[in-house]
Amino acid sequence: MRYRTRRLLTAATLTLLAVACAGALGAAKAQAASQHSTTKVTKISACGFVAHKAGTYELTQSVADSGSGACITITANNVTLYLDSHTITGTGSDTCLVVDGVSGMSVKDTVVGGKMPKPGAKTKSMKPATLTNCHTGLAVTLTSGATASYLNMVAPTSTGVFEESATGANLSHITVPMHLGNSGAGFVLEGGADNSVTNSTVNYDGSNDAFIAVEETGDTFMHDTVNDPYSSGSAGTGFFEAASSRDTWSHCTTSGQFNGFNFDSEGSGPVTATYDKATGSPANSHSVGFMITGAFQQADSASSFHTLLSHNKTIGFQTGFDDENGGIPSTPVAETWTDNTADNYGAVGFLINHPTDYTMTGNIADANTSGKKYKGGSTYGFALVSAAPTFPFARFANNQAYDSGYGFYSAALPVGGKGNIAKRNAINSVGVEITG
């Protein structure tokens, strides 16, 4: 009898507990849904707006600026701004969007060009917002962890995206189409660190540099593209870096610019470039697909960071790859060049000036990929300048040179190597060991 009573009590207790748990769960869901549906969204319907508190903001319509100030400014932490695929029209002398840590470094601010997702929506609309006729489309300064995506900067009079003294910024899916003759730059990053620019495109006629990094450290550029729809190619560089350290450029493409990639570190630090491609014209005198100048850390010659160029390709240009380390004997450069290709150059495939403890393996220079023969002119597959005993070319192997006046040429002491191949050149090799 006591056992039966205990069983009945236990069943009743379990029933009550189940009801209580269901009620609590239902209340929790209702509270969560209520919180989600009642999240405060601040609406923006005109320029001149400043977001100075954390929260979510939404642009409700296309707007036009009327002064030289910013259309929308973010000065607080943890702000999310949705532009809802609208258009912001500038005056030509203003900045359309500003993310600025005016009272200290702002953190985790987000600008999204697409629409703000509705509660419970399974997909997001990522149609970009358009920013047109701005002096600067987007300025990100003194911030940490800022994110901006899905923006279309039409013909800014100065710069599409400008970053200064920011860290950890993530800029993606941003396009900057320039008008013919526009002298503005696409992206300018200056004085920051650990920022990334991905899946972004600049179209312009070559009158300025498209992607620029100045005094940046540890930035990453991936899957970015530069096009010249006007096909002038008379000036400008696709990707330009100055006085920066340890930046990485990978799977980036530039076509139609006077120069492709220009890494002008000047002793500030090394660079990494992998799977990039540059296409230009050999008719442009002094044009270069990849120019690398002083890509080493002069202040710390024992640094473990070294330059790496791997699986990059140039088509056209007067010189495919030009490396100038400055010839400083006390600074070991330790650059590594592997599996790069220079095709259809007008003068030199690989010009290596003052090589030190380089590794160069698997690189290919071909001056005439379609004709498969030397077609005249003073061309060099590999030209090694000042390869003296203090600059030993210790690892120079399995490189190939075709269809040039000189396949391999060392202007100083002979260079040893293994497996180097030279064919269809007027002179296959001077001062460089070849095996085929």
N, C-alpha and C positions, 0 to 999 in steps of 0.2 A: 504494500500500500504506500509506504513511504517512497519506494523507488518510483511508482507510477506518478506520485505527486511531483517528485523531482523532475521527471521527464516532462510533465505538463508545464511546470514552471519554466523549465529550460526552453521549451518550444515557444512559450509566450514571450520570454525574454528575447529570444532571437528575432521574433516577429517585430517586437518593439524597436530593437536595434536596427533592423533592416529599414523600417519606416523612418527612423531618425536619420539614418545615413542618407537615404534617398532624399529626405527633405533638406538636409544640409548640402548635398550635392546640387540639388536644384537651386537652392539659394545662392550657392557659389557661382553657378553658371549664370543665373540671372544678374548677380552683381557684376560679373565680368562683362556680360553683354551690355549692361547699363553703362559701365565705365567706358567700354569701347565706343558705344554709340554716342556717349556724351562728351568724348574727348574734345576739348575746346580747339577750334580751328579759327585763327584770325584771318579774316578776308582782306585782300589788298585789291583795290580797284583804281589806283592812281599812282603816279610816280611821286617821289619825295618821301617814301615810307622808310622808317628805321625800325628794325626788329631788335629791341634792346632787352628782351626777356626770352628765356628758354620756352620752346613750344613749337607748334606746327602752324605754318602760314601757307596761304593759298592765293595765287593770283587769279582773279575771277574773270578777267577780260583782257584783251590787248590794250596796251597803254602807250602813250607817247610822252617823252620827256620834254621839258620846256626850258631848262637851264643848263648850267655847266656842272652842276652837282650830280650825284648818283641817283638813279631811278629807285633802286631798292638797296638798302644797306643792312647788313647783319653785323651786330656788335656784341652779341651775347653768346654764351655757351649753349650747346645742345639745341640748336635751332634747325628745323627742317622746313625748307621752302619748296613748294611745288608750283611750277609755272604753268601747269595744265596746258602745255603745247601752245600757249598764246605768243603774241609778238610784242616785243619791246622795241620801240623806235626811238633812237637817240637823236641828239642835235648835231653830232659830229665833233663835239668838244666835251662830251660827258663820259662817265663810266656807267654802263647800264646796270651792272651788278657788282656789289662790293661785299666781301667777307673780311672783316678787319678786327683784329684784337687791339682796339684803340686804348683800352684801359688794362692791358695785360694780354697774354696770349690766349685767344679764344680756342676752344676745343670742340671737336666733334660737331661741326656745322655741316649741313648737307643742302645742296641745291640740286633739284631734279627738274629737268625740262619737261618730262612727261606728266601725265595726269595723276592726281592723288588717288590711290586705290580706294574703292568703296569697301565698307566693312563686309568681310566674307568673300570678296572677289577672288577668284582663282587665278586670274591673269592681270597683268599690269599693262597699261597703254604707255609705250615708250616713244611715241611720236615726239620729236624734239621741239623745244621752244625756239623761236627765232629772235635773235638780237641783231638789229640792223642799224646802220649809220651811227654806231657808237664810236667814240674816240678809243675807248677800251671796252671790250665786251664784258669780261669778268676779271676782277682784281681780287687776289687772295693774299693777304699780308698778315704777318704776325699771328699765325694760326697753327694749331696742331690737330692733325687728323681730319682736315676738311675734305669733303667729297663733292664733286660736281660732275654731272653726267647729262647726256642727251641735250646738248645745246648746239644751235646752228648760228655762228657768228658771221653775218653777211657784211663783207667789206668794211671792217673797222678802219678808221682813219689812222690809228696808231698800232694797236695790238689786239689780237683776239682774246688771249688769256695771258694775264700778267701775274706771276707769283713772286713775292719778295719775303725773305726771312720766314718762310713757312717750313714746317716739318711734317712728314707723313701725309701730305696731301695726295689725294687719289683723283685724277682727272681722266675721264674716259668717255668715249663716244661723243666727242666734240668735233664739229667740222667748222673750218674757217675758209669759206670761199671768198677770194679776193676779186675785185674788178680789174680789168685791164689797166695797167699803169699804176695800180695801188702800191704805195711804197711801205705799207705796214708790214708787221711781222705776225706770224700765226700764234706761236707760243713763246713767251719769254719767262724763264725761271732764273731767279737771281738771289744768291745768298742764302739758300735754304738747304735742306738735307732730307734724304730718304723719301723724296717725292716720286710719284709715278704718273706717267702719261701713257695711256693705252688706247688702242683702237680708235685713234683720232686722225683727222685728215686736214691738210692745208692745201688749197688750190690757189695758185697765184702765178704771176708772169715772170718771176725770178728777179724782181727788183729789190728784194730784201731776203733775209734768211727766214726760213719757215719755222723751224724748231730751234730755240736758242737756250743754252744752259750756261750761266756765268757764275763762277764761284759757288757751284753746287757740289754737294758731297753725297755719294751713294744713291743717286737718282736712278730710276729705271724707265726706259722708253721701249715699249713693246708693241708690235703690230701697228705702228703708225705709218702714215703714207703722205708723201708730198707729190703733187702733180702740177704740171704746167699746161693748162688747157689752151694757153695762147701760143705756146711753142716758140717763145723768143729765146729763152735760155741764155740771155746775154749777160746776166749778172745774178748774184745771189747763190746761197748754199741751201741745200735741203735740210741738213742737220748740222748745227754748229755748237761746239762746246769750247769754252775759254776758261782757263785757270780753275778748272774743276778737278775733282778727285773721285776715283772709284765709281764713276757712272757706268751704266750698262745700257747698250743699244742692241736690241735683238728683234729679228724678223721685221725690220723697218725697211721701207722702200721709197726711193726718190727717183723721179723721172723728169727729164727736161731742164733741170737746173744747170747752171754753169759748173758748180761743184756739187758733189754728192754729199759726202760727210767730211767735216773738218773738225778734228779733235786737237785743239790748241792748248794742251795742258801746261806747257812751258815750265815743267818741273814741279807742278802742283800735285800730280798724282797720276796713277795709271788709268787705263780705260779698258772696257770689255766690249767687243763688237762681234756678234755671232749671227750668222744667217741673214745678214743685211744685203740689200741690192741697190746699186746706183746705175742709172742709165743716163748718158750724156752724149755730147758730140765731140769727136776728135778734131773737128774744124775749129773749135774754140781754143785758141792758143793759151797755154798755161792752165787749162782746166784740169781738175783732179777728181777722180772718183772717191778715194779715201786719202785725206791728208792727216798725218799723225805727227805732231810736233811736241817733243819733250814729254812724252807720256810716261813719266816716272816720278817718283817722290824724292826730289832732290834734298829736302830737309832731312830725310831718313833713308840713306842709301841702303840700309840693311832691312828695309821694310819687306814684309812677306807678300805685299800686294804687287802684282806685276801685270803688264798689259797683255791682253789676249785678243788676237784677231783670228777668227775661225769660221770657215764656210761662208765667207762673204764673196760677193761677185760684183764686178764692174763691167759695163758694156759701153764702149766709146770712151770719151775724154782723151786729152792728150797724154795724161799719165793715169794709169789705173790706180796704183797704190804708191804713195810717196811718204816715206818715213824719215823724219829729221829729228834725231835725238840730241843734237847740239854738240856732240863730240866732247863731252866732259869726262876725262879719263877716270876721275875718282868716283864716278857714279855708275854702278852696275845697273844696266837697264833691264836685262833678263826678259826681253819680250818673246812671246810665243806666237808664231804665225803658222797656221795649219789649214790646209785644204781651201785656200782662197783662190779665186780665178779672176784673171784680167783678160778680157776679150776686146779685140778690135780697137786698140789704143793707137793714137797717132804718133807717139814717141816712145814711151816706156811702159812696160807692164808693171814691174816692181822696181822702184827706185829706193834703195836703202842707203842712207847717208850716215856714216860713222857707226856701223853695227858693233855692238859689244858682245855680250853673252846671249845672243839670240838663238832661238830654235826656229828653223824654217823648214817645214816638211810638207810634202804633198801639194804644193802650190803650183798653179798652171798659168802660163802666159801664152796667149795665142793672138797674134796681130791680124790674122786673116782667117776667121773661122769658116767663112763660106767658100773662099777660093782655095784654101789649103795649100798656099804657096807664098813665098816672099814676093811682095808686089812693089818693092823699091822704097827708098827713103831711109833716113837714119833712125832706125827703130831698134829697141833693145827689149828682150824679154825680161831679164834680170840684170840691173845695173847696180853694182856694189861699189860704193864710194868710200875711200879711206878705210878699207878693211886691213888695218895694220896689225902688227903683233900685239899691241896693247888693246886691240879690239878684235880678239880672235873669233872667227866664225866657226864655233865649235860644232854646231849641229846644223848642217845644211845638206839635206838629203831628200831624195825621191821627188825633186821638183822637175817640172817639164816646161820647155820653151819651144815654140813653134813659129815659123813664118815671119821672123824678124831679120833685120840686118845682122844683129848679134843675138844669139840665143841667151848666152850667159857672158857677162863682162865684169871683171874686177879691175878697177882703176888703180889698185895698189898691189899689195902682195897677193900671190895665188891663194885660192880658197879651196880647201879639200872638202869632199863630200862623198856620199854614197848614193848610187841609184839615180843620179840626175840624168835626165834625158833631153837631148836637143836634136830637133829634126826640122828639115825644110827651111833652115836659116841660111843666109848668105855665108855667115861664119858661125859655126855652132857654139864655140866657146873660146874666150880669152881669159886665162887666169882662173878658171873654175873647173874642177874635176867633173867629167861626165862619163857615163858608162854606156850611153846609147844615143 
